[in-house]
Amino acid sequence: MSDRTTPAAKAVIERTLREADLEWESPADGTYVVKLPGTRKLSTTVSLKVGRHSLSVNAFVVRCPDENHAAVHRWLLERNTRLYGVAYAIDHLGDVYLVGRLPLAAVTPEEIDRILGTVLEHADGSFNTLLEMGFAEAIRKEYAWRTARGESTRNLEAFSRLTRDEPSSG
C-alpha cells in the first residue's frame, strides 16, 4: 500500500508539531488536527492528512458570506496568486477554506512550518477583511443590538469603520 515515505512523513509531522509546541491531535492514523492561535480570529484549525503520495492541507477560514459574494470571491482569487502551498477555495455551501497538497517527498520540518505559517497568515490575517466584505450588515445589526442594550462592543472595535455612523446609546 504505502511506501517508506508515508511513515517518514508522519514522523516528521508529529515531531514538527511537538517541537513547535502546537495544540494538536491525531484522530486517525496519518490525520492531524492542529490548532493555530490567532490574533483576529481566535484560532484556525488545520487538518493535515497523509495519503499514499501526498499531504493534504485544509483549514476553515470563514463561513459563506451573507452578502457581496462576487467581491469576496474576486478578493480571494486575487490573493491566490500570492499564496505558497495553499489556495483559497469554497465548498458546496460557499464556506471559505485554505486548501493545498504537497508531495510526501516535500514533507520536511521547514515545509510543515512554512505551510502552517502561510495558513495562519492568510486565515487569521484576512479574517477581518472577509467579515467586513461579506458580513457588513450583520456586523452593523449586532453593533446596534449591543449598544441598544448597553452590552459591550469591544470585540467589534476592529469594525468601527462600519459602525461609527451608528448612534450610540449612553
TIDRENGU-575043 format. One record per residue (C-alpha): x, y, z. Coordinates in pm, whole numbers, plus 32768, in hexadecimal, padded with zeros to 4 digits. Example, Ala and Ser with C-alpha at 12.3 -4.5 7.8 and 13.67 -1.06 7.14 Angstrom:
REM TIDRENGU-575043
84CE7E3E830C;85577F9682CA;
END
This chain:
REM TIDRENGU-575043
800080008000;80E581178074;825481398033;835981B0812C;82FE831F8100;81B182FD81B4;823E8294830A;835B838E82E1;826584A88297;8195844F83CA;82CB845084A6;833985A3841B;81E0863B8451;81C085B985B4;8320862A8615;82EB87808576;819E87B78628;8232874C8777;83658829874E;828C895286EB;81C3891C882B;807C892B876A;7F34889C87E5;7EE6876D870A;7E4C86168704;7E4C84EC861C;7CE784688605;7D50835F8505;7E9582D08485;7F3A83D583A5;7E3A84E383F7;7E99860F84CC;7DBC87268548;7E89885585AD;7E0C898B8663;7EC88AC78602;7E9A8BF086EE;7E2E8D338646;7E128EA58687;7CDF8F0585B9;7C448DAD85B3;7C5A8CFC8703;7CF48BCA865F;7D0E8B198512;7CE589A18503;7DB688F483FB;7D8D878F8389;7EBF86DC8304;7E83858C8262;7F9984A881EB;7F3383E580B6;7FF082E67FE5;80A383F07F1B;804C85427FAC;7FF8860E80DF;7EAF86CA80CE;7E7B880B8190;7D23889981E4;7CC989BF82C1;7B788A6582F4;7B8C8BDF82CB;7A298C6C82D7;78C88BFA828F;78118C568151;77EE8DD0813B;76938E5D8173;76C88F6B806D;77B68FEE7F65;780D8E917EE3;78AB8F017D9B;79948FFA7E45;79F78EFC7F51;7A418DF27E4B;7B078EE57D75;7BD28F517EA6;7C208DE27EF5;7C858D947D90;7D698EC37D7D;7E198E527EBB;7E488CEF7E39;7F5D8D6E7D57;80298DCD7E8C;7FFE8C957F5E;80FA8B7F7F93;808B8A157F9E;7F1A8A5F7FDB;7E028B197F2D;7CB38BA57F92;7B8F8AC77F2F;7A1D8AAE7F79;795589777FC5;77F6891B7F51;776289FD8061;78388B277FFC;79118B148135;7A778B8B8100;7BA48AAA813D;7D178AA780FD;7D7489618051;7EB488CC7FCD;7F6C87907F73;80DF87457F91;819E86177F14;8210853F8038;837985717FCB;834E86E48020;82DD86A08186;83F8872F8257;83ED87F0839F;8434893182DF;831D88F181E3;821E889882F2;827C89D683AC;82638AA2826C;810E8A11820C;80808A42836B;81098BA5836B;80678BEA821B;7F1B8B608296;7F298C3183D2;7F908D6D831C;7E7B8D51821B;7D628CC682F5;7D9F8DAC841B;7E248ED48354;7D008EDD8262;7BF18E978364;7B838FFC83B1;7B8E90618243;7AB48F3881E4;79C08F8782FC;79A990F3828F;797090928125;787F8F71815B;77CD8FC482A2;77BF914182BB;7649914F82F3;7655904083FF;776F90FD84AF;76A2923F84A9;7571918A8532;763C90E68646;76D7923486A4;758192DE86AE;74ED91C2877B;760B91CF8878;760E9349889C;7494935488C4;74B4926589EB;75EF92FC8A7F;76B991C68A2A;782E91CC89E7;7899920C8881;7A0B91D288C8;7A2C90A987DD;7992917B86C5;7A97929286E3;7B53920B85B3;7A1D926284E8;79F193C78563;7A04943D83FA;78BA938883C3;781793EF850A;788D95548550;775A95E884A8;7676951E858A;75DD95E986A4;766D958A87F3;759E9569892A;761E95FD8A6B;
END
